[in-house]
Amino acid sequence: MQRALITGITGQDGPYLAELLLSKGYKVYGLVRRLSTPNLENIKHMGDKVNLISGDLLDQGSITDAIKESEADEVYNLAAQSFVKASWDQPVLTGEFTALGVTRVLEAIRTVNPKIKFYQASSSEMFGKVTETPQKETTRFHPRSPYGVAKVYGHYITVNYRESYGIFACSGILFNHESPRRGIEFVTRKISNGVARIKLGKQKKLELGSLEPKRDWGFSGDYVEAMWLMLQQNKPDDYVIATGENHSVKEFVETAFEIAGIENWQKYVVSNVETHMRPAEVDYLIGDASKAKRVLGWKPKTTFRELVEIMVKADLEQEKRNGR
């Protein structure tokens, strides 16, 4: 039986990846931070199918112990301080988690068992101020946030351990991927939840920043399959994972209101650019996943409209359950 350790298992991607690995017969372990009030909402439906180990990306010893305890064949590093806006408020902590945390996991693998396969969650935010369109594996990085900078470090330290120590280490450069499990502070979930609450009469307005930025949005459940496929290849490599089309925040808003059956979305949306402005913005991202399609046989299954529909319907159901 294959064994896998997932850091960040309580986030958005971790539960989808755990479900996929369980369906393939893996024994799945998840690294969770020891908190007075643990946030296990996204994985509670899996019950005791996932084995939880206490640990922290800030603590080398706990990571090493987790890798020893799990006896993992594969380690998926999904943990990070992943909210881009917060990275300006907490740049040092973002670096500790999102950059040096990767090194700590790789160093644990090197010392415990260098035959372990490693997946690093890289990000399209590394491209930042884009130098070519669409962005692919060879596109130059120009990150525009402390989060993006930290991800570039995590990406290159993964390459370095692969080249220096022969570790089977892969980076997936994932473009924006969303789901009902996305945190409420992220714009897509803020939209789907806000639309659901407006539909149910719980909320009158939806305040957002600029509606102009364009992103390549996919479904998290599709993207975790690409993570797994990377570690099943004969040799390690890095891959862009994307849909190859992009949509503006405005299109996401329009589609969400339409799916909810609400006309004249402009009546409900307030665009407060100054309040939500970042020190540096990324305006346009679109990925070229042709390498992943060619080598991994991967392609997205969920369309943009289907993604928005999944999210809006899930939030409607949740808000109905929550009552007023």
N, C-alpha and C positions, 0 to 999 in steps of 0.2 A: 504493500500500500504506500503510495506517494504521500509525503508529508509536506505541508506548506505553512509558513508563518507570514501573516499579514500585519504590517504596522498600519495604523490608521483604519482599523477594521470598523470603527464606529462612525466613520465619516460617510460620504456619499458612495464612493466607489467600493469601499471595503465589503459591505454586505452583498453587493452584486457579484463581486469576485468570489466571495465565500460560497455563495449559492452555486456558482458555476463549478468551482472546484469540488464541492460536495457531490454535485451531480456526476462528476467524473471519478468518484470513488476516493478522493483524497481524504486524509485526516487533516483537519484545518485548525490551526492555532492563530489566535489574535493577540497582539500586544495592546494592552490598555493601560492608560495612566491611572495611578492610584489617586482617586479623588474622593472627597467626603460624600459627594453626590454624583455617582457615576452616570454618564450619559450613554445608556445602552439602548435607546429607543429604536435605532435603526437595525439592531441585530436581535432584539428580544424574540422575534418570531421564529428564530432558528433554535431557541432553547439551548439544550446542552450538546447540540451537534457541533458547536464551535467551542474549542478549549481556550479559555482566556488566561493570559499570563500577564502579570503586572510588570510594567517597564516604562521607560521614558527615553525619548531620543536625546535628552540632555544628559543622560547617565550611561556612560560606557559599560559599567559593570552589569547593569540590568539588561542591556541589549545582549551582551555576551551570554549571560545566564539564560535568557529566553531562547537563544539559538541552540544552546546546549540542551535545554529542557525539551524543546520541540523536536530535536533531531531532524530539522527541516532539510528537505531536498531542494526546495525553492523558497526564496524570501522575496516578498513583494513589498517594497517600501512606498506606501501611499501616505504616510503621515507627514504633515507639514503645517505651518501656519499659512493657511491657503487663501485667506481673504486679502486680496490685493490692496484694497484701501487701508486696511489696518496696518499694512507693512510700513507705511510712512509714520504712523504713530509709535510703532514698535520695531524699528529697523534692526536693532541689535538682537532682540529675541527672535525675529524672523530669520536672521542669519544663523543663529544657534540651532534652531529647529530645522529649517528648510535647506541650509547649506551644510553645516558641520554635522547635523544629524545623519546625513547620508554617509559621511566619512566614518562615523562611529559604527554604523551597520556594516559597511564594507570591511572595516578593520576587525570587527567581530567575526565575520565570515573568514577572513584571511587567517586569523589565529585559531579558530575552532575547526573549520573544515573548508578549505579553499575549493572544494569540488561542488559546493552549494551554488545553485544558479540564482542570480540576483536580477530583479526588475526594479528600475528607478522610474518614478513618475516625473518625467520632465514636462514642460509646459510651453504652449504657444506664446505665453507672455515673455519668453526669452527673446523672441523676434522683435517685440516692441515697435520701435520706429523702423518699419520694414524697408528692406533694401531691394526686394524683388517680390513679385506677385505672380502666382501663388507661392507660399513658402514651403520649402522642402528641406530634406536632411542637410543639404549643403549650403542653405541660406545663412548669411552672416547674422549673428545675434547682436541686437542693440536694445537691451532691456530698458524699460522706462519706469521701473519701480524697485524698491528694495526686495520685493518678492521675486521679481523677474531676475534681478542680479543674483539672488540666492539660488534660484533654480539653475542658472547658468553654471554656478560653482558645482552644484549637485550633479549636473550633467557631465561636466568635464572630469570630476573626480571619479565618476563611474567609468568613463573612458580610460582614465589613468590606471585604475586598478585592473581593468581588463588587459591593458597593454603591459603593465609592469609585473603583474602577478599571474596572468593567464586565467583570471577568474571569468566565468561565464556570466558577464554583466551586460545587461541591455537597458537602454533608455527608450521609453515611449514618449515622443513629443506629442502629447495629446492636446488638441484644440478644444475649445469650450465644449463641455459635455454636461448635460443637465438631467434632472429626474425629480420625481416627487420627494426624494430623500435629500435633495439639495438644501443647504441651510437657508433660513429665511432672509438673511442679510444679503444674499446674492440676488442680482437684479432679476433674473428669470423667475426665481421662486417668489420674489417680492411682487412681481407682476401677477403670476398665477394665483397667489394667495390673495392679493388685493382685489383682483377681478372676482374671485369666488366670494369674498366678503361683501363686495358691492352688490353682487347678484342676490345675496341672501339678506341684504339690507343692514348689514353689520357695520358698513363703512361707506362714507360718502365720496371720498377723494383718494386718489393714488398719487403720491408724490414721488417723482423720479428726477434724475439728473438729465443730462443731454439724451435726446432720443436718436441722435445721429450715428454714434459708433456702430460699426458693422463687425459681426463675429461669425465664425464658422461653428454653428451649434449642432451637436449630435446628442445621442442618448447614451447615458452612462452604461446601461445594460449591454449595449452593443460593444462599447469600447473595452470592457474588461476581458472580452474574448481575445482581443488583440494582445493584451498583456500576456495572457496564458500562451498564445501561439508563439510569441517571441522566445519563450523559454523552451519550446519544443523543437527548435531548429537545430541544425548540426553545428552552427557557429553563432556566436553572439554578435549583435549589431544594433543599430539605432533606427527607429522608424517614426515617421510622422503619421499620426492617426487623426483623420479629419473626414468631413463629408465632401469637401471640394466645392461647397457653395456657401455664401454668407448672406446674412440678413441683418437689417438694422434693428436697434432696440424698438424703434417705432413699428416695424413690421411685427415684432413679437407682441407688442401691445395690441395692435389692430387684430391680429389673429386670435389672441386670447379673449378679447371682448366679443369677437364674432362667434367663437365656439361657445361662449357662455350665453349667447343670445341677447347681448346688450348692444343697442344701436348708439351711434354718436359718441364714441369713446372719448372724444375731445372734451366732452362735458365733465368727465370724471378725472382726467389726468392733468396734474400740475407738473410742469417741467421747471424745476428749480436748479438751474445749472450751477449757480454760485455756491449753494449749500453743499452740493455733491461733487464739486470740482476737485480733481486730484492735482497735485503739483505738476505732474506730467501725464498726459493721456495717450492711450493707444487707440487709434481711430479705426484701423482697418486690418483685419486678419482673415486669411483664407488659406487652407492647407491643401497640399498636393500629396495624397496618400497612395500614389501609384506604385511606389516601392512595396508598401504593405500588401497591396492587392496582388502584385506580381510574386512576391516571395512567400508571404504568409497565407495568401488566398483569402485575405480579409476584406470585407467591404461593409459599410453601414447598412442596417436593415430598416431603420426608422427614419421617416422623412421629417422635415422641419415641422410641418403641420401636425403630424402624428405626435411628435414630441410635445408640442404646445397642448394638444388635446389631452394627452396622458397627464400632464401636470395640472391643467385646469380642473379636470374631472376628479383627480385625486384630492385636490384642495377643497373642491365643493363637498366631497364626501366627508372629509375630515372636519370641515367647518360645520356641517350638519350634525355630526356626532358631538361636537363641542357645545352645541346649543348656543344660546345668546350669552 
